[in-house]
Amino acid sequence: MQADPPSTSVPGAEPDLAEKVAFLRRPQSYPMPVQRVETIETHMSWLFLTECDVYKLKKPYRHERIDYASAAARRLNCLREVRLNRRLAPDCYLGTSRLTVDARGRMSLGGSGHAVDWLVHMRRMPDSQSLERRLQAGQVGAEQIGRVVAALMTLFRSAPSARWSPRHYRRHLCASLAYTAAELRRPEFGQDVDAVEAIRAHLHRFIETHAALLAERVRDNHIVEGHGDLRPEHVYLTQPPSIVDCLEFDRELRLRDPVDELAFLAMECDRLGHPEVDAWLFAAYAERSGDAPPRALVEFHKAFNAFARAKISVWHLDDPSTGPACQWITRAADYLTRARTYAARLPAPGDIATIGAAHMPVTP
């Protein structure tokens, strides 16, 4: 793995985030002809979309596993984001760009002054080709999903596996589950704490009673460094498919079973009103990998991921810039409902007869 090059910035007065955003909103700030700039603010970044390109500026954000407080940390994260995302979208991730300030205090993108920040530079993907948009338009079938799985298999086959013991994997799942539950029980987030505890207990029981199944996944090297955030809006049905915006800031969170990754995508497609994608995903996966995991494992990961997404939804309440509070409270409650639905499909302890093949059709 190639090491990231050393920083080239020098000490000096640095514009604040608002000044950087104001500069990047202006079409004349870009090195190519630009007619207009669209902006999207997320929890951790600002995106600037021109006709053909996208630039991502990371906020000086700090939260437990994430520390973007310094320009140096943001630069390293930009480099990491490009490197990791080129695994599944090599034509999209063009590199990084320096935001510089000259001796007179004038900002420029890729200029000769000293660097005050770095941005991820991407080719703009066609919005109409995102899996989310294509699902909404009714333009997705088993063939398109099969191509997505084929692209993912190139990553799953080549990615390094986690050097975890079965016990460590179970502890990792249990710790994540407990942390998610603790966050969702915070009174300021307004969630149903009884539902939160019921989901946590159900999923924890599955981990304990299906320890042998989880151990088998570890021993068979199924826990690999994957994408980590496989949502429909990150998948583009281009030729070949491009899958963008992986979870770059924490390798441990990318260490996942392919069944976990695909279950996450299936859950998000279900949320968009397309439960049929589940069967297409796992039929294609079984065909291309020779791995036909039990249906119970799929439902476990769907529930686990919905539970985690509820937590991420309520975290947005700490940042008013990401939308009204009611939006995130409602979304978190929806994810909890889905988590409870999936968890209810799990077999009772010892009920092996209810564990079917993963590629069996799912009842919505």
N, C-alpha and C positions, 0 to 999 in steps of 0.2 A: 504494500500500500504506500503510495507516494505521500511524503510529509507535506503539510501545508507550508508555503513559503513565509519568510519572516515579514512582519509588518513594515510598511514604509512611511507611516504617518510620523509627524514631528509635533512637539508641543506647540500650542498656540490657541488663540481664541476660537472657540467652536460654536457655530450657530446652534440654537436649540431646535427641538423637534418641530415646533410650529414653523420656524423659518425654513427648515429643510422641506417640509411638506408644501409650503407656499411656493418655494422655488420649483419643485418637481411638478406642481400643478400647471405650470406655464408651458405651452407648446414650444416656445423658443429656447427652453432649457435643454433640449435634446440634440444629440449630434446628427440626427437625420431629420428630414422634413416631416413635421407633425402638424396636423390640422387641429386636433383636439385631444385632450387628455381626460380620460375617465378615472375616477378614484374610488377605491374600495377600502374601507377601514375595517380591519379585523381585530381580534383580541390582542394579537402580538405584532401586527405589521400594518403597513400602508402599501397598497398596490396601486401602481400608476399604469394605466393601459392606454397605449397609443394605437394607431391603426394596425400596426404589425408587431409590436413589441409589448412586453410587460416588464416593469421594474418593481422589485419588492424591497421596501425599506423596513427594516426591523425596528420596532420600538425599543427604547431602553427599559425592557421589561424584566422583572425579577419575580420568580415564584417557585420556591422549592427546587425542583429539578432544573429549572431554567434560570439562567443569569445572563441577560443581554445588557447589563448596566453600562458596560464600557464599550467604546468603539472597537477595541481589539477583540472583545468577545463576539461582537456582532459580525466582524469580519471573518473570524474563524467559522462561525455558524453559516455564513453565506457560502464559504468554500465547501463546507461539509454538505450543505444542501445541494449544491450543484453536483458534487461527486456522487452522492447517493442517488439523486434523481436521474442521473444519466443512465442508471441501470435499466430503467423502464421507459425513459423518455429522452433518448440521446439527442434527438433533433430539436427538442424544445428548450433544453437548458444550455444557453449560449456561453455562460460564464458569469463573472462578477464585474461590476463597474464601480470605480471610485467616485465619491462625491468630494470635490476638492474646494479649497479656498485659496485664492492667490494673495499676494502681499498687500493688495488693496482691499481685502475682505470680500471679494466677489466669488460667489459659488459657481462651479461648473461641474458637469458630469463627464468624468474622464479627462479632466483638464490637467495642467502641469503644476498646479499648486500642491499644498500638502493635504493629505487625505483626512477628512473629518468623519467619514462614514463610508460604508460599502453597501452595494445593492446587488441582489440577484437579478441577472438579466436573462429574460426568457423570450422565446418566440411566442407570439400570441396564438393560442389554439382556437379553432373555430367553435364558437359557443354552441352552434347547432349540432355539433358532433359529440357533445358530452353525453355520457350515459344517462344522466339525469334528464336532459332535454329530449333525448331519443325515446326514453321511457314515456315521458309526458306526451309525446307525439304518436305513441303506439308503433314505433319503428324498431323494436328490438325483439329478436327471437333467439332460439337456441343456437343458431349459426353465429350470430354476433357475440353471444356470451362465450361460445366455444373459442373464438379467437382471443378474447380477453384472457381466458384461462390458459391458452397456449402461450401467450406472452408472459403471464405470471409464472408458468412452469419453468421458463428459462432462468428466472430469478431463483425460484425455490430449489432447482437442481444445482445451481452454482453457488448459492449463498453458504457462508460458513455456518455450521451448526453450533448451538449453544453447548458449552462444556459444563452442563448441569447434570446433577444426579437427579433421579426421580424424586427424592425427598426435597431437594431444593426447588424443583418445579412446583411441587404441591405447596410448599411454603410461600413461594412467589405468588401463586394464585390466591392463597388464603390471605396473605398480607394485602394484596391489591383489593380484594373483596372487602376486607375489614376497613380499609382506608376509605373506599368509596362509600360504604355505609355510614361511617362517621361523618363524612362531609355532608351527605344527604340528610342526616339527622339534625344539622345545625338549624336552630329555630328561625333564623332570619331568611332561610331559603323556602320556608312554607310548604314543605313536602309532607306526605303522609308517612309518619315515622313507623307506624305499624306495618304498612306495606313494605317499607325499606327493610325492616327487620325480617319480615317473612321471606322476602327475596334472598337476603343474605343467608339466612338459615338454610333455605332450600339448596342454594348453590354450594354452600359449605358442606352440606350433607353429601351432595354428589361427589365433591372432591374426595371426601373421606371414604365413601363406600365404593368408589370406582378408582381407587388408588392404583390397582393393577392395570387398568386401561390407560391411565395417564402415564404410568411408568413405562408401558410398552411404547407409547408415543416418543418418550425421551430416548429409550434404548434403540429405537429404530431411526434415530437422528431426524425426527420430524420437526424439532424445534430449531428454526433457522432464522437468520437475520433477514426479515422480510420488509414489507412496506410500512405497516403499522397504522395506516389511516386510510383504508381502502373504501372510500365513499363514492357514490355514483358521480358526484361532481368532479372527482379527481380522475375519472376514467373517460378517455376520448376514443370513440369508435372510428378512428382514422385507419389508414392502411400503411403499416400495421398499427394496432392499437397503441396509444400512448397513455401511460399512467403516471400522473404527476403528484407533487406535493406530499412526498412521504414524510413520516415522522422522523425528522432529522436530529432533534436535539438530545435524544437519549437512546443509546443503543439497546439498553435492556428492554425498553418498551417496543423495540422492533423485533425482539426475539420472540417469535410466535410460531405456532403450528400452522401450516397452510390451511388446515380446517378452520382454525380460529380466524385467519384473514378472510377466507371465503364466507364464513358465517357472518362476519361483520358486514360484508358487502350485501349478503342476502337479507340481513336484518334491515339495512338502510333502504334497499329496494322494496322490501315489504312496507316500510313506513311511507314510501311514495305510492303505495297501492298496487305493487307488483310482486305478490308472493310467489308467482310462477318462476321467478328468476332463481330461486333456491334450487329447484330440481334441475334446471339447466346447468347451474354452476357445478353441482356435485356430480352430475352425470359426466360432464366434460372432464372434471378433475379425476374421477375414477378411471375413465378411459385413457387419459394421458399419463397418469401416475401409477396405475395399478394398485392404488390405495383406496379401499372402500371402507371408510371409517363408520362406526356405528351411528345410527341416526341420533341416538342419545347424546353423543359427543357434539354433533352439530347444534342440537337444541341448547345444550349447555353453553356453548360459545355464543350463540345468539343472545341468550339471556344475559350472560356475563357482559357482553359488549353493550347491550341496551342499558344495563345498570351503570356501566362506566360513562356512557354518553349522557345519562341523566345528571351525573356529577359534573361533567364538563359544561352542561347547559346552565346549571345553577352558578357555576363560577363566573359566568358572564354578568351576573348581578353586581359583581364588584367593579364593573367597568361600564358606566352609563353610555359610553360612546358606541357600544355594540348593539344598542337597540333598547326598546322599552322593557322594563322588568317583567311585565305580564307575559311578554312573548317567551321569555326564557323559563319562567315558572310553568307555563303551559306545556312547553316542549319537554321539560324535565318530567312532568307528570305523565306525558304521553310515552316517553321512554320507559318509565317505571311500569306503566300498564303493559307494555310490550314485554318487558323483562319478566313480569309475573305470568303472562300468557305462555311464553316459551318455557319458563321453569316448571309450569304445571304439566308440560308434556314429558318431563323427565320421568324415568321409571322409579318406582318405589325401591328402597334398598333391597337388593337381592333379586329383583324382578327382571331376570335376564331375558325372559321371553318377549318383553316389550321393546327390546333393542333391535331395530331393524337396520337394513342397509341405508347408507346415507343418501343414495340417489333415488330413493322412493319418493313419489310426489308428496308434497306437503298440502295438508288441508288448510286453507286460509283461515 
